[in-house]
Amino acid sequence: MMLLEMATGGFADRVAVGSRDDGLTFADLFGRAAATAERLRSVDAGHLVLADVSSEALPALLFGASWAGIPFVPLNYRLPDGELRTLAGRVSPALAVAQPGTTERLDGLDGIGVVDRGDLWQDLSATRTTENDWGFEGEDVAVLLFTSGTTGDPKAAVLRQRHLVSYILGSVDFGSAGEEEAALVSVPPYHVAGIAAILSNVFAGRRLLQLPTFEPGAWVDLVRAEGVTSAMVVPTMLARIVEHLDAEGPSSPGLPTLRALSYGGGRMPQPVIERALDLLPDTRFVNAYGLTETSSTVTLLGPDEHRAAVASDDPKVRRRIASVGRPLPGIEVSIRDEAGAETPDGEPGDIWLRGEQVSGEYREQGSRLTDEGWFPTNDGGWLDDEGFLFVTGRIDDVIVKGGQNISPGEIEEVLLRHPAVADTAAIGLPDREWGERIVVAVVVRGDVDISPDDLQDLVRHELRSNRTPDLVEFVDELPYNDTGKLLRRVLRERLAHLGDA
């Protein structure tokens, strides 16, 4: 709430959310947050649950929950009803805000009151006189975000007030945005990037626009119509935006107002980012790496580093386009082996992170921080000699062939350099002789003619022979979730017939 209070005091009449013609001002947003807090207190809600797409109500609900001193809990509204109800039940008592016309999805749960967002929003428009009585306790829980649960039941990551505020104060200059600036957010509310986008843009004084359902044509149209100056996407979104702009041909007007475009949340195919840099020569690109448990971004590959990498003839510099850059101020990165010892530069291991914004805590499992404050991410990676971080994937996804640990990411990185490869993923499947065999799924660009032998030879030439794929399977597409994360578990199920158990 301190962030919103500062923004309201600095630019109360500036539009904060929505269209520049009829959006909510910062003063309006402050008033709606006050009304939200009053409503939450009147029903003695222990949590504010959101089962809804992004809307103009989202920022007011986020700040209003903080004002009332209770956690904000956005849920994945795309889940089946049974799973959605299970997650909501885990944070009872709560007031749940549902997408218009869908309150029945959460009706009848013990301790959960349900309200239609449209009805609530109309009620919140009434003038309130709530005093500025929010708390300033850094240990208070601000947000609970459920992890995707790809390897088990979803865990509720705990982000306390001090984690989120530390991230904003360490990465955003107050009031740094001009009045003409607008940011487009197309990630869902239950993604940590969606929460971070609200906080960072409010603190900067930048108008916030939301696209509840991503579609590349609608995204491009909104950028042009609203003069969007910055945006955040996941790699799969950027790939579709690039395809859309390419399809417009030489007469495409481009995106002349877009000054900055950040991406993250998954692996970015090198041909996609290189083409995006060509299509948008005046846009500053940023690759942001972070986790739910770290309050969003912890490392950045900045605009100058993007351009320098693609322009360089030095292989060491050029490969940095595949990195996630270097740590933000206040963040430490360490690569550790299985025993927890630091590895030398260039050696892979588990990425450990430390800093004020790092939570590493789960509601039911407690803190995973070490005694020295380090958070083992379970992401594999390595650092080059100038501190650029390369993320190779989840440690759980490591392929074990003949007793050798093989990172899928290093194989994928090599294959993605081939001009015919649009996307790829490497997985391990059972093998009676070697324990696991390396299987790569490949999406071919267009109708290019390429053989499995070509791709196997490429990996054999670039990496040690034990990294060479045993099988290459051509597929139409790879499975991703809506936030751009590759679903290797789903891919293993689809390709299980290629294993030799």
RADA-V48654 format. One record per helix or strand of 2 or more residues. SS is the DSSP state (alpha for helix, beta for strand). FROM is the first residue (numbers start at 1). TO is the last residue. If there is no record, write none. Layout:
# RADA-V48654
ss = {SS/SS}
from = {FROM/FROM}
to = {TO/TO}
This chain:
# RADA-V48654
ss = {alpha/beta/beta/alpha/beta/alpha/beta/alpha/beta/alpha/beta/alpha/beta/beta/alpha/beta/alpha/beta/alpha/beta/alpha/beta/alpha/beta/alpha/beta/alpha/alpha/beta/beta/beta/beta/beta/beta/beta/alpha/beta/beta/alpha/beta/beta/alpha/alpha/beta/alpha/alpha}
from = {2/15/24/26/47/57/71/81/94/103/112/117/141/156/161/182/192/207/216/230/235/260/270/284/292/296/303/315/326/332/349/361/366/375/389/395/399/404/408/421/435/452/465/471/488/496}
to = {11/17/25/42/51/68/74/89/98/105/116/124/146/160/171/185/204/210/226/233/248/263/279/291/294/301/311/322/327/336/354/362/367/383/394/397/401/406/415/431/444/462/467/474/494/498}
